[in-house]
Amino acid sequence: MNKDKTFEQRREELLKSRRVADKSNQTSQYLESLIEDVLLNGESVESQMPIFVAFAENEGMEANQLKSDIIVLLDVLKSVSGQPSNSKKMGIIFQARRCHISEEVILRILSELQEKKKEDKTPNGVTAIDLGLPSGTKWASCNVGATKPWEYGGYYAWGETEENGVYDWSNYIHCDGDWPAPLCHNLGNSISGTPYDVAYIKWGGNRKMPTLKQIKELIDNCERVWISLHCVDGYLNSAAL
């Protein structure tokens, strides 16, 4: 789902694709898709809330109440670890209904969320840093293969997810032939979140390489200072005041 589209465009696309006639079902399905974006696709709550509010107002719903109910639901779902008890599950279903989301759908989302949590292989010591960026994107505290900000981490050829002893056209897996006329494979405009993304493969969960848009956002919205940390030089990015 394209984050750059307005809530009206996203709503219309979703409703057209599902071809539903009942307005209550339309409302439910749209809210479900936004909650899935937050829980399963790594969207930030902050970036989605204006869409929730605008949608509620457009549908004649109490926007502040819906916003409050959705925040509670997201917090409850994120706090679940392991198999929830029956009472916990009933509490989730009750809160989901307050958000116009069916029992069947919320249980499916809960199941997918638990599977996604199992897949998270981020090493201990690696944290997600919130720099207050407009998109809500969080940046890892270090590179893949490292556990400290000043460590270099792994060294990977573009689109490869394992390190090599030697980096040469002859052993680059996404290329046929050798220099001076290598024929490289087309991996697409962005490999973020794909099988070619080393962060996605090594760390799992919602972790992935930044896109060009996200890198530009980091540069445009942070204060950057060139420093030396543990004898390693580099930029320190901090939230702009």
HELIX and SHEET records of a PDB file:
HELIX    1   1 PHE A    7  ARG A   18  1                                  12    
HELIX    2   2 LYS A   23  LEU A   40  1                                  18    
HELIX    3   3 VAL A   45  ASN A   58  1                                  14    
HELIX    4   4 ALA A   63  SER A   79  1                                  17    
HELIX    5   5 ASN A   86  ARG A   98  1                                  13    
HELIX    6   6 GLU A  103  GLU A  119  1                                  17    
HELIX    7   7 TRP A  169  ASN A  171  5                                   3    
HELIX    8   8 VAL A  198  TRP A  203  1                                   6    
HELIX    9   9 LEU A  212  ASN A  221  1                                  10    
SHEET    1   A 2 ALA A 128  ASP A 130  0                                        
SHEET    2   A 2 LYS A 138  ALA A 140 -1                                        
SHEET    1   B 2 CYS A 175  ASP A 176  0                                        
SHEET    2   B 2 LEU A 183  CYS A 184 -1                                        
SHEET    1   C 2 CYS A 222  LEU A 229  0                                        
SHEET    2   C 2 VAL A 232  ALA A 239 -1                                        
END                                                                             
